[in-house]
Amino acid sequence: MKRNLFLFLAGLFCWHYLWAENTPEWIRISTSETDLIYQTAPDGRLYQTYLGTKLLHESDLKHFSTERKAGSDGTVGYRHGEAYLTAGGGDFFEPALSITHSDGNMSTVLTFVSSEVKRIDDNATETLIHLKDEQYPLQVTLHYVAYNKENVIKTWTEIRHQEKKPVYLNQYASSVIYFESPKYFLNEFSGDWAKEMQMSSQELRPGIKILETKLGTRAAMYMYPFFELGLNQPVSENQGEVVLGTIAWTGNYRFTFEVDKVKNLRVISGISPYASRYELKPDETFTTPEFIFSRSDNGSGAASRGIQAWALNYQLKDGKGDRLTLLNNWENTGTRFDENILCGLMKESADLGVDMFLLDDGWFGNEYPRNNDKAGLGDWEAMKSKLPHGVPFLVEEAKKAGVKFGIWIEPEMVNPKSNLALKHPEWIIRYPNREPIYYRNQLVLDLSNPEVQDFVFGVVDKLLTENPDLAYFKWDCNSPITNAYSPYLKEKQEHLYVDYVRGLYNVLERIKAKYPHVPMMLCSGGGARCDYGALNYFTEFWASDNTDSIERLYIQWGFSKFFPMKAICAHVTSWNRKASVKFRVDVAMMCKMGFDIGLKGMSGDELTFCKQAVATYKELKPVILDGDFYRLVSPYEGNHTAVMSVDKLKSQSVLYTYNIHPRFSEDLYPIRLQGLDPDKQYRIEEINLMPGKESTYKENGQVYSGDYLMKVGLRLFTTEDLSSHIFLLTEKK
Ligand code: DGJ
């Protein structure tokens, strides 16, 4: 009896000791403005008990509880939901994780094991939370990196097991987060070719709303991997609680928004499970992509600036580096060019003052020449009939002209009319027993196959080995995966969508390791591939083939929500000639500017204007590309739009105003500026004027305090159709 009492007390002591050791009262993941709090319930499961504005007093954390409030089945309460929601664990809504264990059992219940915190740098901390299933040898680790000053949290999950046979991952999201608010509003961004980033809003009601793609490669063509959430009120630029989220995955993703029975909103983010049940062998680790989010109490502008700063500091390739201005030839010549024409364009590039000439599609293929999009993809040899002296000659000629030389490739794809398709039919994603479905006359190479990965890496490696001065790549991807069958994966077809992206990352990793300083533009038949998974390897992305400057105001507005202006490529072209060259330049100038237009078709004044604009842009790059970006007046709300960039010292700012199609007698309101120092005085000067033109604004040359500019604002909009004005604000010392 005594012995039993002793064992009981010893057990109690050990249990208490272990509980105290391994079960912190709460796990707090904090940025400068946000707290995300997890707590373990007495049954050992881990719950999110708070996600919101950062709390001031650590002592208040004790008020949070996993306790259940009275409800029909006891699930209404303080806790929002399990940290990583599993199928079969008693929650009847959409799970983050669903596993078929090796014995066929489809339930998983995760309990807390331990947590640890790692310092990444002075600004970022990683919290790891280890969970396990008591009935199966299955471990799940949740990772959270909190970026303090950017107010961004990045989260992903690792799944591992030691069952005797493989298990099947049916759903394997990166994360689930919960919100508790009377109402929820979602902004989503849909698209198509030349219709990128079209924003639309809706209120979320009980039930599920899914944002997803099944396109594989050209993944974001119809739906972008970004969302904005307004808590209790629609998303607004400068006020209200807002969450911006995105997933770093260059393939099929899914966001699930579910308003549950107690009106909590669950947001599950991850790879789309569509046709992708993943077999996981014992001791293999499945690592999900990263879900990145920022929440703000002051509207979407502040959350955007957080994500933009995070991208520049941590994610975008060469985020802190400079960017090259360029002249591209796609809109100008298409595939109709030869050496002479290109050499002429290089000279024009130098004359315009841009840093580089970028040669687009149509430079390769011999037996199957790439003179249109029907042939040649895959045969990455310079076309002798057009370029008898090959790429090295072009690089040299550019050097002589005084500009750098960049080149277009689309190395993941193949035209059936190509040597590559004849030589390696087994490298092509294609059903073995059906007529192929083509998209732009091409097919996708099977990047789940390591041999194909070597080939794709080799395309870049060969060009750079033969041309060490090659300065830039535009990496295009024009087709979705149209015939989802991998000859390499054989009976494991369900791995294709995931293994393709992993194969792509493997190639891009090798390129980045060997050529860390070569800038690359990510392109996908316009802007259908732009996610932070890929942008770890690319310095910028092509936002849209739609370069109509009016359309671009909407497209760039949308992209600016998630990307720094440095990453968004905007070229001046001849789309929509109703807009003046000045208007077109003024629209491109807020982003990473380039030109793709026949300069010979311009008037003398237009060309002089463009040269001056390039020079001004180069001078103002530290403000335009590295400053903080503010969206002032939305094109979605009227006939005018305005945005501005402010440098880090708040001593210079560039303000852009656009009048799209104003009405004749429309009321015009002052534009209130943002991001300035209220106590500084700023001199305002209109720049980017056509030759011989002077500013007609009475504000031109005046000095205002930042306080006045932000509280009262300036009446800079006009009723002149398709007109634009750019102003430089300089601190007056
Ligand atoms: C699609 C891109 O978006 C264009 O800029 C151009 O590079 C073409 N592909 C070339 O085929």
Residues whose N, C-alpha, C, O or C-beta is under 5 A from the ligand:
A	BS01	DGJ	W330 D360 D361 D476 S524 G525 G526 D545
